[in-house]
Amino acid sequence: MADQRIGILTGGGDVPGLNSVIKEVTYRATENNCEVIGIRRGWEGLTHLNVDDPESRTRYVLPLTRENTRTIDRYGGTVLHSSRTNPSKMASVPDFLKSREKDFPQKQVTKSGKTSTVFDLSPQVMKSIGALGLTSLIAIGGDDTLSYAAKLHTLGVKVIAVPKTMDNDVRNTEYCIGFSTAITRATDAINRQRTTVGSHERIGIFRVFGRDAGFTSLYTAFVASIRCCIPEYKVNLDKLIDLLLTDKKHNPSNYCLVILSEGAEWEGYQVREYGEADAYGHRKKENVAEALSDEIKKRTKEETIVSDLTYDLRSGAPDFVDKLIASTFGTMALECVLSGGSGLMAALVNGCYTMAPIPDPALGPRHVDIATMYNTERYRPNYANKAGLPIFLTRA
């Protein structure tokens, strides 16, 4: 009989490296006489699981073994699949729970200008955890997914977190799985597209993810040596365009490049959103790179090329850094489970591996420190004074 039965799930957007965590937890668990139960489709797997229905079990529960995880770390994505489910704010209850709808806490929320009723399905999550016999749960996700992990911890569930997001904006850690692969892919894509932008003597405008934080844009700009715009600082549009025109003029190939986070703004411009808000209150953002392109065309005679790099950065296999850190985080998470820990997250702090508290959801995402990391005069990263900093040039 197994000493422990550990659940593991992935939530939110996929990134390269998730499968490495899943494999490492499974391998180390089996070495310590523990079972691992994969929860499919993130938190939805615990809100929608009907343990009395074999079809529901097949849909949401996947026992993990050394055999079925042996090669998964070679690929991107997540074998457990994912969702953006927020059990605390469900728009409706699953069909098999409709007769018990009034048993779940309800409240009114306003999203996209509309007021509606949402349900807190935490009682169902707790019931699913109990029915599966889980002694601990490992949640792999970004700030949204981990915000619910923090809540489960307060409800008495033993929860360990692993941070992942190519935005690299989870608090209490300097690194999140997926970040290295994302900025490596962004840099490669920009370097490839230089030939096209240069051949046509245009201004190349690139957009990457970064709803609230500009780490992906900033670090790509650092290596590619180009201008960047990040959510934490509103640039002056006239000044930005002037800098770009100067870059273009001084380039022997008569082109220039700039990269923008999806949440970047300039003075007088507000991020435009559309569509319904997701379970965490986020709506899709209109393409700020296209907006900048329109402004440049209005104000100058220059032609532009706009390239949206977003989803390509989270696709495919992880690079070495992400495989290394993901595997290490997986081992750390399992070791924390074995020692009886809860409410903790695998992290890098001051460049060293450690277990840190799961971030307080009320604090929101981590942000770029403008004073030390961003040159507000040149709209570039700060390159100087890095001695003594950890490898990713920022502290948790």
N, C-alpha and C positions, 0 to 999 in steps of 0.2 A: 504493500500500500504506500502511495506517495506521501511524503512528509507535508507537502504544500501543493495547492492547486492555484496557479498564477494566471490571471487574465492579462491579455495585452491587446491594445487597440491603437489605430492611427486615425487622427482626425484632421479636418481642414484640407488645404491643398497638398498634393503630393510633392515630394522633393526626392532627389537621389540620396540614397543612404538609409531610407526607412527599412528596407529589407535586411540590411546589415545588422540593425538593432534587433530585429525580430529573430534572425538566425542566432545571434550571439546569446540572447536571452534563452532561447530554446536549448542550445548546446550546453550552456553552463548550468541550466536548470536540471537537465537530465543527468548531468554528472553529480548532482546533489539530491537525487531522488525526488525531484519535483515534477509535476505535470504542468504543461503550458497550454492554455486554452486561448486560441485566437478569437477575438470578438470582431466580426466583420462589419464594415461600413461605419466605423467610428462609434460615437455615442448612440447612433440609431440602433446599433446592435443590442443595446441594453434597454432602450425605450420600446422597441418593437418586437422583442423576443417573446414568443409565446411558447413556454417550455413544454406545454402539453401537445403542441402541434409539431410532428416530425418535419414537415416542410419548412416551418419557421426555424427550427433548430439547424437544418441544413443551410438555410439562407444566412443565418447570423452567427453560427458557431463552427469553428474549425480547430479541432485538436491539432497541436503542432508537435512534430517529432523531428529527430535528426534526419530522417529519410525525406520528409516533405519540405524541409528547409535547407537541404544540403547545398543547393545551387542558387538560391534566391538572391544572395548578395551580389551576384554578377549582373543584376538587372536593376533598373530604376523603378519608380512607382512603389506601390505597396501591394503585396499579395493578399493583404487583409481588406483592401479597398478602403474607401474613406467617404465621409460626408461632412456637411457643415451643420450638423444637428446640435442644437442647444437644448438639453433636456429641461432646463429651467424656463424656457420660453417657447413651448411648442404651440404651433398654430392650431393643432387638433390632436386628438388622441388616436392611437391605432384602432382599427375597426374592432378588434377582439376586446377592446376595453371600453367601447362606446357605452355599454350599459352601466359602467362605473365612472362615467365622465365627471359626475359631481363629487367624486371622492378625491379628486386632485385639486390642489390649490390653484386658484385663478386670479388674474388681475388684468386690468385694462392697460394697453400700451399703444403709443402712437408711432407709426412708421410710415414714412413717405406721405405724411399728412393725413393718414387714415388711422382711426382708432379701432382696435380689435381686442378680442379676448385671447389671452395666451394661458397655457396650462403648464404647471410645474410637475413634470413626470418623475421627479426624484424618487418618490415612493416606489414607482415601477422599476427604476434603475436598481434601487436597493433590493427589491424582490428578485430581480434577475440575477444579481450578484449572489444572493443567497441560494437561489435554485440551482445555480451552476456550481455551488460549493467553492467559490473563489475565496482564498484566504488573503490575497493581495491583488492589486491591479496596477499595471504599468501603462501609463497613457503617454503616447508620443504625439506631440503637436506644437502649435504655435500659441500665442497669447490667448486666443479665443478658446481653443481646446483645453488648455491648461487652466483657464479660469474656472471651468466646471470641475476639473480635477481638484482644484483647491476647495471647492464647495463640498465635494465628496469626502475629502479629508475631515472637514469640520463636522460631517455627519457620522464620522466614526469608521469610514472605510479606510483600510490601509492602502494608500495610493503613493506611487512613485512616478515621477515625471521625467520625460526626456524631451529637450527642446529641439524643435525643427522649424525652420522657416528660412527661405532665401532672403527675406528682409533682414534677418539677423537682429530682430528687435525685441526678443524676449528679455525681460529684466533678470538680474541676478546671474547672468552668464555673459561672457564675452564672445561666445560662439554658439551658433545654432546649426544643426545638420542641414545641409543643402546650400549653405552660403558659398563655400569655396567653389563648388561645381557651377553655381550660378554666375559668379563673377568671372570665372575662367571662361565659361561659354560666352558671356557678354563681350569679354575682351577679344576672344577669337573671332566672333562675328563682326565686331567693329573693324578689326584688322583686315578681315576678308573684304569687307565692303568699302574700305578705303579706295580700292582700285576703281570701283564704279563711281563713287563720289568724286574722286580725283579726275577720272576720265572725262566727266561731264562738267567739271569745275563748279561744283555746287556746294551748298551747305548741307551737311549730313546731320539729321536730327534723330536721335535714338531714344526710345522709351523703354524703361524697365519697371518691374514691380517696385513697390515702396509706397504703400498707402499713407502711412504716418511717419515713416523713418526713411532716411536717405542713404543708408549704408551701402546698398547694392550699387546705386548710382555713383556715390562718392568713391568707393574702392575701385570700381571699373575705371572711373576718370583718372584715379591716381596712377594706375598702371598704363592706361592708354594715353595719358598726358593730353587730356582734352578738358573743355569746360563742362561744368555740371550744375544742375539745379535740383535742389532737394526740398522736401516739405518743411524743414525746420527754418528756412530763411526765404523771405520773399525778395527776389532780385528786382532790380529796376530794368524794365524792358528795353528802354533806349540804350542804357549802358551795356546790357547783354548783347544787343544787336551790334553795337559799335565794336565791342570786343571780338565778336565773331567776324565782322568785316575786316578788322585789323589782322586777325589770325589768317584769314583767307588771302589777304594782300601779301602777307609776309611768307606765305607758303609757296615754294617754287612750283608746286603743282596746282596752285590757285584753288584750294578747297579748304574747308574747316569742318570741325565736328563738335557736337554738343550732346550730352546725355542727360535725360530728365527722369526723375522718379515720377511714377504715375500721380502722386499727390503733390507734385511741385506746383508753385504759384509764382506769379510776379505781381508787383504792385498794381492794384486795380483789377486784377483777375481773380476769380474764385473758381475752385474746382467744380466742374459741372458733373452732376450725377444723374443716372437714369435707372429705370427698372425698379422692381420691388427690393426692399431691404432683405438681406438674408437673416438667419436665426440670431446673428450677433449684431444686427442693426446696420450692416454695411451694404451700400448700394454700389453698383458698377460706376466707374468713373469714365467720363468721355476722354478721348485721347488728347492729352495735353501737348503732345508732340505735334499733332495736326493743328492745334490751336496756335502754337508758336510758328509753325510753317505759314499759316494764314497771315499772321502779324508781320512776318518778315517780307512776305510778298506784297503786302499793303504798303510797307514803308520803304522798300528798296526795289531794285530791279533784279535782285538775285533769285535764282532758282534753288529749290530745296529737294532733298530726298528724305522721306520719313520712313523709319524702320522700327516696327514694334517687335522688340525682342522678348516680350514677357514669357509666354508659355514655353517657348523653346528652351529657356533657361532651366526649367524644372523637369525637362524630359530626358530620358536616356539614363545611362549608367552613371554612378558617382565617380568622382575623381579620387585620387589617393587620399587626400586630406579628409574628405567626407567619409570614405570607407574606414579610415583609421579612427577618426573621432566617433563615428557611429558605433563601431564595434566596441570601442572602449566605453562609451556611454552605456551600451547594452550590458556589458559585464558589470559596470558600476551599479546599474539599476538592480540587477539580479542579486549582487552582493548586499545591497541595501535591504532588499526584501528578506534575504536570509538572516540578516541581523535584526529584523523586526522593525525596520524604519518605516516612517510614513510622513507625508507632507513634504518630501524632499525631492530635489531635481538634480540629475547629473548636470555638471556645469564645468566651464573653464573660468577660473577667477585668478587674475594676475598671472595668466599664462599657465596655470596649474590645474589639473583635474581635481575636482572636489564635489561634494554633495552640498547643495545650497537649498534654502527654502523655496518651495513653489511660490512664484511671485504673487503678490497681493493684486487681485484683478482690478481693484479700485485705482491703482497707479497707472494703468494703461501701458502701452508699449514703451520700450526704451528708445531714446532719441540720440541723434548725432549731437555731440557737444560742439556747438558752433565756435566757441572761443578757441578751442585747441585743434579742431579738425577741419574747419572750413574757412577759406580765405574769402571774406565778404567783399573785398575790393576787386579780386580777379575772378571770382566765381569758379574757383578751383579748390582741390584739397590743399590743406597745409602740408608741406613736405618737410619742414624743418622741426628740430627739437624732438626727435623720436627716441633718443637714447633712454634706456631704462623702462620703456614701455613693453608690454607683452607682444607676441608675434602679430596679433591682429590690431595693434596700435590703439586700443581703447580698453578701458577698464569697465568691469560690470557695475 
